[in-house]
Amino acid sequence: MAKLWAKKEKNKFYLPGEEIKVNRTFAFSGFDLEKDPLSACKSRMLLAISAFILVYVIIALRTFGLCISGFSADNDNKERELPQLKIENPITRADITDRNGSIIATSLPTANLFAHPRKVRDKEKAAAHLSKYIPDMLYEEILEQLEKNSNFVYIKRNLSLAQRYQIYALGIQGLGFEDVEKRVYPQKNLFSHILGKTNIDNIGISGLEKQMDNRLTSSDVPLQLTIDSGVQDTIREKLTAAVKKFRAVGASAILMNVNNGEIIAMISLPDFDPNLNNSPDERNLFNFTTKGLYEPGSVFKIFNAALGLESGKIKLSDRFDATKPLKLKYNTIKDYRGKNRWLDLQEILIYSSNIGSAQIALKVGKDEQKKFLSKMGLFDMLESFEVTEKATPSLPRRWGEATTATVSYGYGVSVTPLHIISAFSAIVNGGVYHTPTLLKNRHGEGRRVVSAKTSATMRKLLRGVVTKGSGRRADVPGYEVAGKTGTANKLVNGHYVDKKVMTSFVATFPVSNPRYALFLMMDEPKPSAETANFVTSGWNTVPTAGEIISAIAPQLNVKANYDLNEKRAQLIEAAYSR
């Protein structure tokens, strides 16, 4: 202690404040920590600071190592996945796209304006302000909602973001917003019968939106369809013009890939805009392509001819007596503008002979006829097809001789256009039936329904209908179109009406290597001077099909082969040589 403290004078007399003086030369040398509080404090502070620095250095090194290498010492340097940042998607209904990825249905965030009427003080003033920013609602309508004796009312659903901001800025007590989403269809009417629509709560109520509602709400991955937007638009434009030109009540069209059952386009007219909240006419909402049952008429002769060939009971060389009407026990069958002579199988199709078709069916027999048509999918609903609106074919209760005869040329059995084109595709594609689908990459391998030989023969016969028969106006140069026409009288109040018909045409192209099938139907087309006052298929659906094939074949990358038409090639060459 004597070394630690220094004295000022030997007589031990101190001035005030000078009693104890620290000798700084001994502050950090030759001292005992337990006996020096100040030095102990400094040492402990130094140790604490060093410890903090060490901890931060360790944390920094550890963090750097994790970020750069992704490894952790706690795991013996084994690779460990870093936690993923999960961001919630505010949209709960997935988009729908066409086959090329173009969005044809999507959902956008929006808001519903609601009110607690009892909390709104000046209701008249509030209604006046709101009517400025909700132009599609009258002041009286808003005021009526605000004056309701209720704790909660909706004022306006699906406000735009601008409307929400403007109304929020008003600061009206008792108003609130509910975050919701709204389904939007950018192409309006173009896919209305395929997609259907959702209700005010964004739940599917028709079409694919209803059929696939669970898929669309359980995953945010877009649902990709087989539909081609460009082809769909082209066909709809041509079909709309034809309805106007021939003054038809409505029309339908389907384009299918014959080799896998994919639907490339599907239109039913009249249609509707699913974006609008109004209630369209029932006819506009009706999807004729999948729900419209009708007696197809002579297009059914395709299946009758294939039945005869497949059964082995009919040969190409066989001839049938069409010199006079065919008299049955309860029915007499006649031809429309018949040739009144013997006809072979090719001529029965070219001239669309009811008499010849009936003789083929009667020779084969009703049991084989029913079995064959059932195998072609013409007796059952296409349950797996991805829209809600589907119909089950209508079959006769009794199937006797008369029914066997009339079914052979398209009367007695009612089916939908989708049934027709699905069965027709199997006839021309080599004999394999593919279930129709709207979903990309969903098609299966298919099942054989006719032999490859029968299919090849049918393609030749149907090509003759287009080059020599009632389908001539669809013979687009270079595209090898083959098909069959059909005109059927409509059944009204239990009676067939001559002046009201349903005309159809189903075709494939190119027939040498079929890729696509096209079906067209017109409901009650009217005669005109241009059609020579006829309403049969050859004057309306056939030329319309020709225009459509000319327009869509390049879109589908189907190359024209003009070498097939030698006369046309010679004319083109002569024109260039002038």
NORWO-V236572 format. One record per run of one state. SS is the DSSP state (alpha for helix, beta for strand, coil for the rest). FROM is the first residue (numbers start at 0). TO is the last residue. If there is no record, write none. Layout:
# NORWO-V236572
((SS	FROM	TO) (SS	FROM	TO))
This chain:
# NORWO-V236572
((coil	0	3) (beta	4	4) (coil	5	20) (beta	21	21) (coil	22	22) (alpha	23	25) (coil	26	31) (alpha	32	34) (coil	35	35) (alpha	36	68) (coil	69	69) (beta	70	70) (coil	71	71) (alpha	72	74) (coil	75	77) (beta	78	78) (coil	79	94) (beta	95	96) (coil	97	101) (beta	102	114) (coil	115	115) (alpha	116	118) (coil	119	121) (alpha	122	132) (coil	133	137) (alpha	138	145) (coil	146	151) (beta	152	158) (coil	159	159) (alpha	160	169) (coil	170	173) (beta	174	183) (coil	184	186) (alpha	187	194) (coil	195	196) (beta	197	197) (coil	198	202) (beta	203	203) (coil	204	205) (alpha	206	210) (coil	211	211) (alpha	212	217) (coil	218	221) (beta	222	224) (coil	225	227) (alpha	228	245) (coil	246	248) (beta	249	256) (coil	257	260) (beta	261	268) (coil	269	280) (alpha	281	284) (coil	285	286) (alpha	287	290) (coil	291	292) (beta	293	293) (coil	294	295) (alpha	296	310) (coil	311	317) (beta	318	320) (coil	321	324) (beta	325	326) (coil	327	330) (beta	331	332) (coil	333	340) (beta	341	343) (alpha	344	349) (coil	350	352) (alpha	353	363) (coil	364	364) (alpha	365	374) (coil	375	392) (beta	393	393) (coil	394	399) (alpha	400	406) (coil	407	412) (beta	413	414) (coil	415	415) (alpha	416	427) (coil	428	430) (beta	431	432) (coil	433	435) (beta	436	436) (coil	437	437) (beta	438	438) (coil	439	445) (beta	446	447) (coil	448	450) (alpha	451	467) (coil	468	470) (alpha	471	473) (coil	474	480) (beta	481	491) (coil	492	493) (beta	494	508) (coil	509	509) (alpha	510	512) (coil	513	514) (beta	515	522) (coil	523	535) (alpha	536	538) (coil	539	539) (alpha	540	554) (coil	555	560) (alpha	561	563) (coil	564	564) (alpha	565	576) (coil	577	577))
